[in-house]
Amino acid sequence: MRDAAVLAYLPDPFGLERAEFFLSEAAGQSRRVAAAEVAETAVPIVTVEAARLITELRSLGVAPPPDLIDLGEALRLLRGKAKNDGGAKAADPWRMLKQTASGEPSEAATASFQKMFVSETEWPGEAERLAVAEQVLAVLRAAWHAALDELDDCGELQRFDGVERPVAQVFYGRQSAGISVDLAKIDTLISVADREKYTAYNRIAETLGVSPSGLTFRNVGPWLERTDAAHLTPHVSAANFEEYVRLAATYSTFAAQLVTLVRATRDLRALARLRGDAAGVVRPEFQIMGTVTGRILVSNPALQQMRRSYRDVLTAGPGKRLAYLDFAQFEPGILGSLAADRQFLERYNAGDIYRELAIALFNTADRRDVAKRMFLSFSYGMSPDRIVDILGGGARAETLAAFQAFVSEFPGLMRFRKAMEDALQQSGHVETALGNRRYRTSNGELRHDERRWAASQAVQGTASLIFKEAVLRLTEQLGAQVVMLPMHDALLLELPEETYDADVEVAEHAMLSALHNRCPGVSGRVVVADHF
């Protein structure tokens, strides 16, 4: 990868087909190149903001190059910080380029090029643009070499080169090819989501006595005392407050309506973006290291955030059929394997751990989703009494006693949580197989939120690794073109009608084999469905 070419480009802000591309190969001169030459470059190409590059190439009718590397993805893996801990700033590739630039000429050139990139300044003459680009390409190469050295030094290079980089090619290809949408359904679904939002809006307004326009999980704190979710007030500053509200929605009418309001607003935003594509094809952007745990994020539009009832607006192309393959109870299985809790694994492999907990707590399996949220909160460091406090409702003592009795059967889980906390305290980071570290941003004793994410980073980081390795195993056998969307622990595939059943079987086996490779004591299960 050290001999990769580097590419700087200027996007076309006005759709006038005037985007410019500047390429420098390892032993060659910097030069302006046509879009077609970018696509045909056989060696790896390093750039910044790869998703934007793919959009520019697509507008010119050109496919992505076969091996495209985004410097920002490497930095997100290296920096190991969540967004609320300053992760976005730490992994900003433009920031690294400015730090790498040596001396006034290259610093000024980098700053000037970024302003042209984001259309903050007019482009100078052709000769000056090339001169600026030449300096930026030299800075980009130096920054890439520094990132490679850092990846190697901290043990992240194998994951980046063997997992993140090839997975990125799969989804860069999907961004370029696009995803078909059913234009006829969009207006209907927008009407449904709009009614849902309006109903929640009115009920919240009645409760608060004011218009809830702009109300979100982040700014709801001052209003909670007026509602039946007042018990959430001490938790409003938590990074995962949305999950707290969703848990409280089991018994709190206000929490339930707030969840509906926010999620319907998100659905409307995504649907409106889909309606804006008159061709019936949307091209979302994929961030391969989208979270500190390594989950893939989809944006523009945020299709992952759409609730299942709205996702059937996505359709297969002619002669194709959609398949939705979901790792069942993915994270508990990984947790049990990492914790080496034999009793838990026996129970997990024999049935449905969430269903068992729902029956133990509520005497019914109908509240499996609530039990799932409770179990995962416990797994990631929250105490049973805090979970029950957030849940709210009556019969607190009985629910707490039943919850404590259930989790006490699996002492290995608590030992694992403690081991991850100790590792974080001693080394300042938690990591998974092949790295994917998350670093502390403070010193001294662990904060409450750090105790929570210590185990979460290990489990979810392992989950993201298994998921991505499953994508690679699957595409080796079926081709990259079948992968449509990552949906947290599930994959949406677009398969040929004539080989659908056989391909589903191959995909299911690929996913399970990836799980068994990392967690050999876990039986695992993949739920297969048409669409969602």
C-alpha positions in Angstrom: 0.0 0.0 0.0 3.0 2.3 0.4 3.3 2.4 -3.4 -0.3 3.5 -3.8 -1.2 6.5 -6.1 -2.7 9.5 -4.4 -5.6 11.5 -5.8 -6.7 15.0 -5.1 -9.9 16.3 -6.8 -12.1 19.3 -7.0 -15.8 18.6 -7.0 -18.2 20.3 -9.4 -20.4 22.4 -7.2 -22.9 23.4 -9.9 -23.3 20.3 -12.1 -21.4 21.8 -15.0 -19.2 18.8 -15.6 -16.1 20.6 -14.6 -14.8 18.5 -11.8 -11.0 18.1 -11.9 -8.8 15.2 -10.9 -5.1 15.3 -10.0 -3.1 12.0 -9.7 0.4 11.2 -8.6 1.6 7.6 -8.8 4.5 6.4 -6.6 7.3 7.1 -9.1 5.5 9.5 -11.4 4.8 13.2 -11.8 1.7 14.9 -10.5 -0.7 15.5 -13.4 -4.3 16.4 -14.2 -6.2 13.3 -15.4 -9.6 12.6 -16.9 -12.3 10.8 -14.9 -11.9 7.7 -17.1 -8.2 7.4 -16.2 -9.1 7.5 -12.5 -11.5 4.6 -13.0 -8.9 2.6 -14.9 -6.0 3.1 -12.5 -4.9 -0.4 -11.5 -2.9 0.4 -8.4 -4.5 1.4 -5.2 -5.6 5.1 -5.0 -5.6 7.0 -1.7 -7.8 10.1 -1.4 -10.0 12.0 1.0 -13.8 11.8 1.1 -14.2 8.8 -1.2 -18.0 8.9 -1.2 -17.9 12.4 -2.7 -15.4 11.2 -5.3 -17.7 8.4 -6.3 -20.6 10.9 -6.7 -18.4 13.0 -9.0 -17.3 10.1 -11.1 -20.9 8.8 -11.4 -22.1 12.2 -12.6 -19.6 11.8 -15.4 -20.7 8.2 -16.2 -17.6 6.6 -14.7 -17.3 3.7 -12.2 -15.1 3.9 -9.1 -11.5 2.7 -9.4 -11.0 -1.0 -8.4 -9.0 -0.2 -5.2 -10.0 3.1 -3.6 -8.7 3.9 -0.1 -10.2 6.7 2.0 -7.6 8.3 4.3 -10.5 9.3 6.7 -11.5 5.6 7.2 -7.9 4.8 8.3 -7.9 7.7 10.7 -11.3 6.7 12.2 -9.9 3.2 12.9 -6.7 4.7 14.3 -8.1 7.4 16.5 -10.6 5.1 18.3 -12.9 7.8 19.6 -16.7 8.2 19.5 -18.2 11.3 18.0 -19.2 12.6 21.4 -15.6 12.3 22.5 -14.2 14.4 19.7 -13.9 11.5 17.2 -15.0 13.4 14.2 -12.4 16.1 14.7 -9.6 13.7 15.5 -10.2 11.7 12.3 -10.7 14.7 10.0 -8.4 14.0 7.0 -8.2 17.7 6.2 -6.9 18.4 9.7 -4.3 15.7 9.3 -3.2 17.1 5.9 -2.7 20.6 7.5 -0.7 19.0 10.3 1.4 17.0 7.9 2.1 20.0 5.6 5.7 21.2 6.3 6.4 24.9 5.8 4.4 27.8 4.6 4.0 26.9 0.9 2.4 23.5 1.5 0.3 24.7 4.4 -1.1 27.5 2.3 -1.6 25.2 -0.6 -3.5 22.7 1.5 -5.7 25.4 3.0 -6.4 26.9 -0.4 -7.3 23.5 -1.9 -9.7 22.7 0.9 -11.5 26.0 0.3 -11.8 25.2 -3.4 -13.0 21.7 -2.4 -15.9 23.0 -0.3 -16.6 26.0 -2.7 -15.6 28.6 -0.2 -13.5 30.4 -2.8 -13.4 30.8 -6.6 -11.0 28.5 -8.5 -7.8 30.3 -9.6 -6.3 29.9 -13.1 -5.5 26.5 -14.5 -1.7 26.8 -13.9 -2.2 27.9 -10.3 -4.7 25.1 -9.7 -2.2 22.5 -10.9 0.6 24.0 -8.8 -1.6 23.9 -5.7 -2.7 20.3 -6.4 1.0 19.2 -6.8 1.8 20.4 -3.3 -1.4 18.8 -1.9 -0.6 15.5 -3.5 2.8 15.5 -1.8 1.2 16.3 1.5 -1.4 13.6 1.0 1.3 11.0 0.3 3.2 12.0 3.4 0.0 11.8 5.5 -0.8 8.3 4.1 2.7 7.0 4.8 2.4 8.4 8.4 -1.0 6.7 8.8 0.4 3.4 7.5 3.3 3.6 10.0 0.8 4.3 12.8 -1.5 1.4 11.7 1.4 -0.9 11.8 2.8 0.3 15.1 -0.5 -0.1 17.0 -1.6 -3.4 15.4 -4.4 -2.1 13.2 -2.8 -2.7 9.8 -4.1 -6.2 9.3 -7.7 -5.2 10.1 -7.5 -2.1 7.8 -5.9 -3.9 4.9 -7.6 -7.3 5.2 -11.1 -6.2 6.3 -11.9 -2.5 6.1 -10.3 -1.9 2.7 -12.0 -4.8 0.7 -15.3 -4.2 2.4 -15.1 -0.6 1.4 -14.8 -1.6 -2.3 -18.1 -3.6 -2.0 -20.1 -0.6 -0.8 -18.3 1.9 -3.0 -19.6 -0.2 -5.9 -23.1 -0.2 -4.5 -23.1 3.5 -4.1 -22.1 3.9 -7.8 -24.7 1.3 -9.0 -27.4 2.7 -6.7 -30.5 1.1 -5.1 -33.9 1.0 -6.8 -36.9 2.6 -5.1 -40.6 2.2 -5.7 -41.6 5.7 -6.6 -45.3 4.8 -6.5 -45.0 3.9 -2.8 -43.2 7.0 -1.6 -46.1 9.4 -1.5 -48.3 6.8 0.3 -45.6 6.1 2.9 -44.9 9.8 3.4 -48.6 10.3 4.2 -48.5 7.5 6.7 -45.4 8.8 8.4 -46.8 12.3 8.4 -50.0 11.2 10.1 -48.0 9.3 12.7 -45.8 12.3 13.4 -48.8 14.6 13.6 -50.6 12.4 16.1 -47.6 12.2 18.3 -47.0 15.9 18.0 -50.5 16.7 19.1 -50.4 14.4 22.1 -47.0 15.8 23.2 -48.4 19.3 22.8 -51.3 18.4 25.1 -49.0 17.1 27.7 -46.5 19.9 27.7 -48.9 22.8 27.0 -46.6 24.1 24.3 -45.8 23.3 20.7 -43.1 20.6 20.5 -41.6 21.8 17.3 -38.0 20.9 17.2 -38.2 18.6 20.2 -35.6 15.9 20.2 -33.9 13.5 22.7 -31.2 16.1 23.2 -33.3 19.1 24.3 -36.3 17.3 26.0 -34.7 17.5 29.5 -36.4 20.7 30.7 -39.8 19.4 29.9 -39.6 15.9 31.5 -40.9 17.1 34.9 -44.3 17.8 33.2 -44.6 14.2 32.0 -44.9 10.6 33.2 -41.2 10.3 32.2 -39.9 12.6 34.9 -37.8 9.8 36.3 -35.5 10.1 33.2 -34.4 13.7 34.3 -31.2 12.6 36.0 -30.1 10.7 32.8 -30.6 13.4 30.1 -26.9 14.0 29.7 -26.2 10.4 28.9 -24.7 9.7 25.4 -27.2 6.9 24.9 -30.2 8.8 26.2 -32.3 7.8 23.2 -32.0 4.2 24.3 -33.2 5.2 27.8 -36.3 6.9 26.4 -37.0 3.8 24.3 -36.8 1.6 27.3 -39.0 3.9 29.4 -41.6 3.9 26.5 -42.7 0.5 27.8 -44.7 2.3 30.6 -44.4 6.0 29.8 -46.9 7.4 27.3 -44.8 10.6 26.9 -41.7 8.6 26.1 -43.6 6.4 23.6 -44.9 9.5 21.8 -41.5 11.2 21.8 -39.9 8.1 20.2 -42.7 8.1 17.6 -42.2 11.8 16.9 -38.5 11.6 16.4 -38.5 8.4 14.4 -41.3 9.5 12.2 -39.4 12.7 11.5 -36.4 10.7 10.5 -38.5 8.5 8.2 -40.0 11.5 6.5 -36.6 13.0 5.9 -35.4 9.8 4.3 -38.5 9.4 2.2 -38.4 12.9 1.0 -34.8 12.4 -0.1 -36.0 9.2 -2.0 -38.8 11.1 -3.7 -36.3 13.7 -5.0 -34.7 11.0 -7.3 -37.0 11.0 -10.3 -35.1 8.1 -11.9 -36.1 5.8 -9.1 -32.5 5.1 -8.1 -30.9 6.4 -4.9 -27.1 6.3 -4.3 -26.5 6.5 -0.5 -23.0 7.0 0.9 -21.3 4.4 3.1 -18.9 5.1 5.9 -17.1 1.8 6.5 -15.8 2.9 10.0 -19.0 4.7 10.7 -18.9 4.2 14.5 -16.1 3.7 17.0 -17.1 0.0 17.2 -16.6 -0.3 13.4 -20.3 -0.4 12.3 -21.0 0.7 8.8 -23.2 3.8 8.5 -25.4 4.8 5.6 -26.2 8.4 4.9 -27.7 10.7 2.2 -30.2 9.2 2.8 -30.0 7.5 6.2 -31.7 4.3 5.0 -30.6 2.3 8.1 -32.6 4.7 10.4 -35.9 4.0 8.5 -38.2 1.7 10.4 -39.1 -1.6 8.9 -42.6 -0.6 8.0 -41.1 2.0 5.6 -38.2 0.1 4.1 -40.2 -1.8 1.5 -39.9 1.3 -0.6 -36.6 -0.3 -1.6 -37.0 -2.7 -4.5 -35.0 -5.2 -6.5 -34.0 -4.5 -10.1 -35.4 -6.5 -13.1 -35.0 -10.2 -12.7 -33.8 -9.8 -9.1 -35.3 -10.5 -5.7 -34.5 -9.1 -2.3 -33.4 -11.3 0.7 -33.0 -10.0 4.2 -30.6 -12.1 6.3 -30.3 -11.2 10.0 -28.0 -12.6 12.7 -30.4 -13.6 15.5 -29.3 -12.6 19.0 -25.9 -11.7 17.5 -24.4 -9.7 20.4 -25.4 -12.0 23.3 -23.8 -14.9 21.5 -20.6 -12.9 21.0 -20.8 -11.8 24.7 -21.1 -15.4 25.9 -18.2 -16.5 23.8 -15.9 -13.7 24.9 -16.9 -14.2 28.5 -16.5 -18.0 28.2 -19.6 -18.4 30.3 -20.5 -22.1 29.7 -23.9 -22.0 31.4 -24.9 -18.9 29.4 -23.8 -20.5 26.1 -25.7 -23.6 26.8 -28.9 -21.6 27.4 -28.2 -19.4 24.4 -27.6 -22.3 22.0 -30.7 -24.0 23.2 -33.2 -21.2 22.7 -34.0 -17.5 22.8 -32.4 -15.7 25.7 -34.5 -12.6 25.2 -37.7 -14.6 25.2 -36.6 -16.4 28.4 -35.9 -13.0 30.1 -39.3 -11.6 29.0 -41.1 -14.5 30.5 -39.1 -14.3 33.7 -39.8 -10.5 34.1 -43.3 -10.1 32.6 -44.7 -13.6 32.5 -45.2 -13.2 28.7 -43.0 -13.4 25.6 -44.8 -10.5 24.1 -42.3 -8.1 25.7 -39.3 -9.7 24.1 -38.2 -6.4 22.6 -38.2 -4.8 26.1 -36.3 -7.7 27.5 -33.8 -7.4 24.7 -33.0 -3.8 25.5 -32.7 -4.6 29.2 -30.4 -7.5 28.7 -28.1 -5.5 26.3 -28.0 -2.6 28.8 -26.9 -5.0 31.5 -24.4 -6.6 29.2 -22.8 -3.2 28.5 -22.3 -2.2 32.1 -25.6 -0.9 33.5 -26.7 -2.2 36.9 -30.1 -4.0 37.1 -31.5 -1.4 39.6 -30.6 1.4 37.2 -32.2 -0.4 34.3 -35.4 -1.0 36.2 -35.4 2.6 37.4 -35.2 3.8 33.7 -37.9 1.3 32.7 -40.3 2.8 35.2 -43.8 1.4 35.8 -45.2 -0.4 38.7 -44.0 -3.5 40.5 -40.4 -2.2 40.5 -39.3 -4.5 43.4 -40.7 -7.6 41.7 -39.1 -6.8 38.3 -35.8 -6.0 39.9 -35.7 -9.2 41.9 -36.6 -11.3 38.8 -34.0 -9.5 36.7 -31.2 -9.9 39.3 -32.1 -13.6 39.7 -31.9 -14.1 35.9 -28.5 -12.5 35.4 -27.0 -14.0 38.5 -27.2 -17.4 36.8 -24.4 -16.2 34.5 -21.5 -15.0 36.6 -19.1 -15.2 33.7 -20.8 -12.2 32.2 -20.1 -10.0 35.2 -16.5 -11.2 35.3 -16.1 -10.3 31.6 -17.5 -6.8 32.3 -15.0 -6.3 35.1 -12.1 -7.6 33.0 -12.9 -5.1 30.3 -13.1 -2.3 32.9 -9.8 -3.3 34.3 -8.2 -3.4 30.9 -9.5 0.1 30.2 -8.2 1.3 33.5 -4.7 -0.2 33.0 -4.0 0.4 29.4 -6.3 3.3 28.5 -8.1 1.4 25.7 -10.2 -1.6 24.9 -9.7 -3.6 21.7 -11.0 -6.6 19.8 -9.4 -9.2 17.6 -7.4 -7.3 14.9 -7.4 -4.1 17.0 -10.3 -1.7 16.6 -9.4 0.1 19.8 -11.4 2.7 21.7 -9.3 5.0 23.8 -10.1 6.9 27.0 -10.2 10.7 26.9 -9.7 11.2 30.6 -7.3 10.0 33.4 -7.9 8.6 36.9 -10.7 6.4 37.9 -13.1 5.3 35.1 -16.2 7.5 34.6 -19.6 5.8 34.6 -19.9 6.1 30.8 -16.4 4.6 30.4 -17.5 1.6 32.5 -20.5 1.2 30.2 -18.6 1.2 26.9 -15.7 -1.0 28.1 -17.6 -4.2 27.5 -19.6 -2.7 24.6 -16.5 -1.9 22.6 -15.3 -5.5 22.9 -18.6 -7.0 22.0 -19.8 -4.6 19.3 -16.3 -4.3 17.9 -16.2 -8.1 17.5 -19.7 -8.0 16.0 -18.6 -5.5 13.3 -15.5 -7.6 12.5 -17.6 -10.7 12.1 -20.2 -8.9 10.0 -17.6 -7.5 7.7 -15.8 -10.9 7.4 -19.3 -12.3 6.5 -19.6 -9.8 3.7 -16.3 -10.8 2.3 -17.0 -14.5 2.5 -20.4 -13.9 0.8 -19.0 -11.7 -2.0 -16.2 -14.2 -2.7 -18.9 -16.7 -3.7 -21.8 -14.6 -5.0 -20.0 -11.4 -6.2 -20.0 -7.9 -4.7 -23.0 -6.8 -6.7 -25.5 -8.8 -4.6 -24.9 -6.7 -1.5 -27.4 -3.9 -1.2 -27.4 -2.6 2.4 -26.0 -3.3 5.8 -28.8 -3.0 8.4 -26.9 -3.2 11.8 -26.7 -7.0 12.3 -28.5 -7.8 9.0 -27.7 -7.7 5.3 -30.1 -6.8 2.5 -29.2 -8.7 -0.7 -30.3 -8.4 -4.3 -30.2 -11.9 -5.8 -31.1 -13.3 -9.2 -34.6 -14.8 -9.3 -33.4 -18.1 -10.9 -30.8 -18.8 -8.3 -32.5 -17.2 -5.3 -32.8 -20.3 -3.0 -29.3 -21.6 -3.7 -27.8 -18.1 -3.2 -29.7 -17.6 0.1 -28.2 -20.9 1.3 -24.7 -19.8 0.3 -25.2 -16.4 2.0 -26.5 -18.0 5.2 -23.6 -20.4 5.4 -21.1 -17.5 4.8 -22.6 -15.5 7.7 -22.6 -18.4 10.1 -19.1 -19.5 9.1 -17.8 -16.0 9.9 -19.5 -16.2 13.3 -18.1 -19.6 14.1 -14.6 -18.5 13.0 -14.5 -15.9 15.8 -16.9 -17.5 18.3 -16.5 -21.3 17.9 -18.7 -22.2 20.9 -21.7 -20.3 19.5 -24.3 -22.1 17.4 -25.8 -19.0 16.0 -28.7 -18.6 13.7 -29.5 -16.4 10.7 -33.1 -15.5 10.1 -34.0 -15.3 6.4 -36.9 -13.3 5.0 -38.1 -11.8 1.8 -37.3 -8.2 2.1 -37.8 -7.0 5.7 
